[in-house]
């Protein structure tokens, strides 16, 4: 668990985060130095707080400060999510790559950890019939040898650089995949897999129904989180790749659910904040 340094007169972190949020809501964009004075914390601490609040969807960081996120904008932008926990995502992708079977049919969803799997596949191609709803993955793999690459049709969702909607679901209904590699926004305490967008959740559920092996790629920070729209349950999956910072209680639950669980070492330098 991270240890939060407390200076004399400084607030405990939950109160500090709340105070920052309320200040940004009332006063709009505020600089890092002003926020540091407001809550009697260091600039370094405030930058970490703002990163945490941005990850939670409450604020948007700006040059030198932050502002409250637009109402309803609870999903973190793709570029921000792509860079978060990058070392762990790459390690998980390396592990998942070893599960790929040459000449199989594979679906890669639009998650940022799954994108790292695509980038690994670009470096070390293997013959696959590959489908995706991710525009970012198509951009990464479009000239990769040995791949038969298909982007399914549908409505473009810019927030996730993905294709979603009824047309995309109809495409899925006519297909079958040997393997699915799926990301997620949240793994809820009851074992539910959830995301922030209704159409994305519905399409992900269709992917699960039409795949033999169903691999979830999720680092430990995704566990015990909440998101609005449920995709399914952990028991709907067959495999999970995560990192060894996952709580032991969750590791036991995953094995009890019958999942094939693979773990990778969490980088020593990783900071969850």
N, C-alpha and C positions, 0 to 999 in steps of 0.2 A: 504494500500500500504506500502511496506517496506520502511524504511527511511535509506538512506545510509549516514553514517557519513563522513564528508569531513574534512580532516586535511589540514593545511596550505601547499600549494604547491601540494596537491593531485589532481589527475584528476577526473572529473566527471565520473561516472561508465561506460557509453557507450564508452568513449575514452579509459578508462583503460582496458576494455575488448578487445578492438581492438588492443591496444598496446601489451597486453599479447599474443594474437593470432599471431601477426606479429613477435614478438620475438621468439616464439616457432617454427614458420614456418622457420625462418632464421637460428636459432641456435640449434634446436633440444631440447632434454630433458633438462629442467632447474629446479633447486631447488626452493622451496618456498621462501627461504630467499633472493635469488638473484632476484626473481621476485618482492618481496616486496621493495627491494632497487631501482629496475628499475623504478617503478611507484610511489614511495614514499607513500606506504600504509602499514598497519600492516599485519603481517603474518596471523592473523585471517581473515582479509578482503580478502587476496589473496586466502586463502583456500575456502572461499565462492565463490569468482570469478571463481576458477577452477571447483568447483562443478557445477556452473551455465553453464560454457562453456562445460563441459562434458555432461550435460543434453541436451544442444543444439546440441551435436554431433561434436563439433569442436576440442576438445582435449581429451586425455586419461590421467587420473591421474595415477601417478606412486608413488612408495614409496619415499616420501619427495619432490615430484615435479610433473611435467606434461610434456607431449610431444604432438605434433600435432597428431590428429587422422589420420589413414590411409586414403588416398584419396578414396572417395566413401563410407567410413564407416560413414554414416550419422545417422545410427540407434544406439541408446544406447544399450549396452549389457543387456541381460535378468537379470542377477544378480543385475546390477546397478538399472535398472528400478523397480525390485521387491522391493527394499528397499526404493525407493523414495515415499514421502508422505504416509508412511505406515499407520499411524493412520487414515487418511482420507479414505484410501482404505478399511481398516477393517470396518470402520463405514458404508461405502457404501455397503460393502458385507453383513453386518448384516441386513441392510434395504432390500437388494435384497433377502436375504434368506427368509424373511417373505412373499415374493411373490410366492415362490415355492409351487406347488400344488401336494400333494401326488399322486402317481400312474400315473403321467403325463410323457410325453416324453420331454426331455430337452436337449438342446445343449449348452455346455459351450465352448466358444472360448479360444484362447491362451493368452488373455490379463492378465496382472499381477493383476489387480483389480478382474477379474473373478477368478483368482487363489485363492484369499482370500475368495471368495464365496465357492470354493471347500473345502478349509481348514475348514470353518465354517460347511460345510456339513459333513466333516469327524468327527467333534466333536459332531454334533447333526444330525445323519442320519435320512433320511425319505425315504420311498420307491419310487424310480424313475427309469425310463429307461433313462439312461444318455449316451449321445454321446459327444465326444470332438475330437478336432484335436491337443490337448495340451499334450505333453509327460509329462510335469510337473504335470498336473492335474491327469493323469493316475497314476503317481508315488504317488501322495497324496491320491488317493481314492482306490487304487487297492485292499485293504483288508477291505473296508468299508462295513458293513452289509446293507442289504435292497436295495443295488444299483445293477442294471444290467448295467454294464459299457462297453462301446464300444469305442475303438480308431479307427477312420477311417483310411483307407489306403492312402498312398501317399508318396511323397518325403519329407524326413526329412530336416527341415530348422533349423540348430543349433542356429542361432542368436536369435530365438524366442522359441526354444524348441518346435517346432510345426511341423505339417504335412501339406503340401500344394501341389499344382500342379494339373494337369488334372485328375489324378486318384482320388485324394481327391474330386474334384468337381463332378466326376461321382458318387461317393458314396453319396454325398449330394443330387444329382438329384433323387435318388431312395428313399428318406426319407422325412418324415414330422415331425415337432417338435411342440408340444404345446407351448413351450417357448424357446426363444433364449436369452442368456446373453452374451453380446458383449462388448469388450473394444475398445479403439481407440487411435491412436497416436495424432490426431488433429481434432478439430472441427473448421472449417475455418469460416471466417467472413460471407460468403454467406450461411452458414448452411451445407456445405459439410462435410462429415465424411471421413477422409483420413488416409493413413498409408504410411510407407516408402518402402514397398515391393509390387511389381506388383502381384505376385501370392497370397500373403496373402490378398490383396484387392479383387481380383477376387473370392477367396474362401469365404470371408466374405459376399460379395454381394450374393453369392449363398445361404448362410445361411439365409440371410434376406428374400430371395424369398421363402424359404421353412419352414417358421415358422409363427405360429399364433400370439402370443405375442412376440414382439421384444424389449428387454430391453437393453438400452445402460448404462453402468456403467462408469462414467467419472467425475473426480473431476474438480474443477474450472480451474486448470492450463492447461487443455486440450483445453479450449476455446480460440478463436482468434489466433490459431496456424495454421501452414501450414505443409502439407506433400505432397509428390509427387503424390501418387496414390489414386484416389477417390474410396471409397467403395459405397457411396450412399449419400442420403440427410437425414437430421433430419426428414423430413416428411415421410420417409420410415419406421420410427420406431413407436412404440406405447407407450413406457415407457422410462423414463430416471431417473436415480438416480445420484445425484450430492451432493455438499455441499453448505452450505448457504453463503460461501464467493463468490459465483458466482454473477457477476454484475447484478443489477436489470434490466438493459436493456435486457440481455439475458434471464432472468427469464420470462419477458413479452413475448419475441419472442417464447419461448418454449411453453408457454400456448396458444399463438395464433396459433401455428402449430398443436395444438390438442393433444400434448403429455400429458400423465399422468406423472407429475413431482413430485418426492419425493426428499426432501433435508435432509441432516444430518448436525449437527453442526460441523463446522470446529474447530479442536482442537486449543486452545489458544496458544499453543506452536509451532504451525506450522509455518515454515519459507519457503517461496517459493524459496529462493535463492539456 
